[in-house]
Amino acid sequence: MYKIAVDLGYGFTKGVNQDGDKIIIPSIVGPGRDRSMADILGGSVKGLDNLYVLINGEEYYVGELAEEESLGASRTLDSDKIKHPNTRVLLATAAALLLRGECRDGIHLITGLPYADFALQRKEFKEYIKSFQAEVKFFGGPLKDKSRKIQFKKVTEFPQAAGAIYSLLDNSMARAIARSGKMISVVDIGYKTTDFVTFQGSESFKTRTDLSDTLNVGMNEMHRLITHAFKKKTGKRIDPMMVDELINNKVISFGGREIDFSAEIDMAYRAIARSIMDSVRHIWGDMSDFIEVVFITGGGALALKKHLQKLHHHLQVAPDAQFANARGFMAVAKAAERKILEKRTS
């Protein structure tokens, strides 16, 4: 079976396939419409920023294209993502992009759920994936004019952040800690939530549930804080779709002048980091000093790194932090496959 790992984040959908290809798209979906004028005007429609798809007879813009051009674009923040229609569109699109042609042996999907939701939603999610069927035709994007049929023959689920730990086993320090029996923690900062999971090293990592949880704090809090800062500074409301651009550029052209929001953005980052630190350290308590190293992963890792230094005496940003879960999912699936082959040949 062809293996693909998909991390269906609230902010971004990330994926890798068994050949090492990677994709990342904003988790935004909107109604699609004919874009023939883009071709006429010479615009490129073959990038990930131009995902225009037909899925089971319905047209959608996905990712950046939905954010920029779809009036009905939405990003779900529902705790139960399984039942939200955007989930089907994002999963079908990501899977189609990660496939290399037709998969006669079927597709093995490896994915995850937030740590706190895993036990409650795992069974329902597995049933959802078993019945998942989609025919995806691309009107734009890297697979323009091509189609893919998506159906999963096998699914493996992990708690988010727990997946990330396996991506760190390429790190010599993480491997040494695993063998030593010491503890290691992963703090996965996502768009809506932050998962933190602590592992006890042994032959295989054991989760310390007493030192693990999910926080309802994530990078989407930046939108609220910066929207409020813009209103306070200008007296006007900012278009929600312009907030990310303002956060990235720190400066915006408004009313014929350039307005700098660097101080407000830095203050917002500090507020989010402080909220995460206070909540995590409350759970860890005195056990914090027994944790050997803390890795931060997820989309917020680089943005918050300098503001999270007081979280732990030994804090590191995981390599390729935003893809840590997806890469970890794939690493576990490949390791399990190797063990099966070894048993068959022994």
C-alpha positions, -999 to +999 in steps of 0.1 A: +000+000+000+011+035-007+016+055+025+006+091+030+007+110+062-016+140+067-017+164+096-052+181+094-044+212+113-069+240+121-045+265+105-027+245+079-030+210+063+004+194+061+013+161+043+042+139+033+042+107+012+065+077+014+087+092-014+094+123+007+072+148-012+057+175+011+027+198+008+013+225+030-019+245+024-040+268+046-070+249+060-094+272+042-122+261+018-147+281-002-171+277-032-153+276-065-162+293-098-148+293-133-113+309-135-108+309-173-099+347-170-068+337-150-055+318-181-065+347-204-047+372-183-016+351-182-018+341-145-001+308-135-027+283-122-003+254-115+009+263-080-004+252-046-018+288-044-043+280-072-061+249-059-094+248-077-110+213-075-141+194-083-149+169-056-178+145-060-195+170-084-189+201-062-165+229-070-142+243-044-113+268-039-088+254-014-061+271+006-046+304-005-070+307-035-100+303-012-086+329+012-080+354-016-109+349-040-138+330-024-166+351-008-178+321+012-143+309+024-141+294+059-117+279+083-133+255+108-125+259+145-150+232+155-137+207+181-154+179+162-137+184+128-149+150+116-184+162+108-173+195+092-176+194+054-142+213+051-125+182+065-136+160+035-124+187+010-090+192+027-083+155+032-093+146-004-073+174-019-042+167+002-043+129-005-047+135-042-017+159-043+004+134-024-004+104-046+019+094-074-005+082-101-029+053-094-023+031-064-034-004-072-025-017-038-046+010-021-037+039+002-025+037+038-034+070+056-015+079+087-030+109+105-038+123+140-062+140+163-055+166+191-042+148+222-072+155+244-097+145+217-079+113+207-096+088+230-131+103+224-130+107+187-106+079+175-134+053+169-156+077+150-127+091+130-117+056+120-152+048+108-152+081+089-120+072+071-132+037+063-162+051+044-143+079+028-146+081-010-138+111-032-131+117-068-110+148-072-105+166-105-081+196-106-090+227-125-060+244-110-029+236-090+001+212-097-023+185-110-043+207-133-065+187-157-058+155-138-081+134-116-075+111-086-099+086-069-094+086-031-103+057-009-083+045+020-076+008+025-059+013+059-058+040+085-034+045+114-042+073+139-019+090+165-024+118+190-008+149+177+025+158+194+028+120+201+034+117+163+060+145+165+082+126+190+090+100+163+102+126+139+128+135+165+144+101+166+167+113+139+180+137+166+210+121+184+200+138+217+164+124+215+177+089+208+201+091+237+173+102+260+151+074+248+177+048+257+185+064+291+149+062+304+148+100+310+118+121+301+113+143+270+084+166+262+070+179+230+049+211+229+031+213+196+018+249+190-010+248+165-035+273+151-064+266+176-048+243+202-015+235+218-008+199+226+020+190+251+029+154+256+056+140+279+073+107+272+093+084+294+123+069+276+124+031+273+126+005+245+096+024+232+084+058+244+057+056+271+034+086+275+032+103+308-005+112+308-001+131+341+022+155+323+003+158+290-028+177+279-043+199+252-047+237+257-073+258+240-046+283+231-031+287+196-019+311+170-054+320+160-054+342+191-031+365+171-061+374+148-082+385+178-053+405+193-042+422+161-078+429+150-083+447+183-050+465+180-059+477+145-093+491+157-077+508+186-050+524+164-071+534+134-107+535+146-116+511+118-122+474+114-097+453+093-108+428+068-102+394+085-085+381+053-059+409+057-048+400+092-023+373+082-007+397+057-004+424+084+011+399+109+037+388+083+046+423+070+041+442+103+033+473+083+001+481+064-009+509+040-040+526+053-055+560+047-026+570+025+001+562+050+022+533+062+013+522+098+037+501+117+023+474+140+056+458+151+051+466+187+016+453+188+025+421+171+054+415+194+031+421+224+006+396+210+032+370+206+044+375+242+008+372+255+002+339+237+036+325+249+028+336+284-006+318+284+010+286+271+039+287+296+016+293+326-007+265+316+020+239+308+041+247+339+010+244+361+005+208+349+042+200+351+047+215+385+079+203+402+083+175+376+095+202+351+131+198+364+130+160+358+123+166+321+156+164+302+146+185+271+115+201+256+111+204+219+086+229+205+069+220+172+040+232+150+033+263+131+039+286+161+073+272+171+095+297+153+072+327+160+071+320+197+106+306+203+122+337+219+091+343+241+091+307+254+126+305+268+114+305+304+092+274+298+121+251+304+159+252+310+166+231+279+142+242+251+148+234+214+128+240+182+124+207+164+138+205+129+112+212+102+089+220+131+057+226+112+060+191+096+070+173+128+037+154+132+034+144+095+070+132+094+066+114+127+034+096+114+053+085+083+083+073+103+061+051+125+043+036+095+076+027+078+090+012+110+059-010+114+061-021+078+098-031+082+089-052+113+062-070+094+086-078+065+113-090+090+088-114+106+078-127+072+113-133+061+127-147+095 
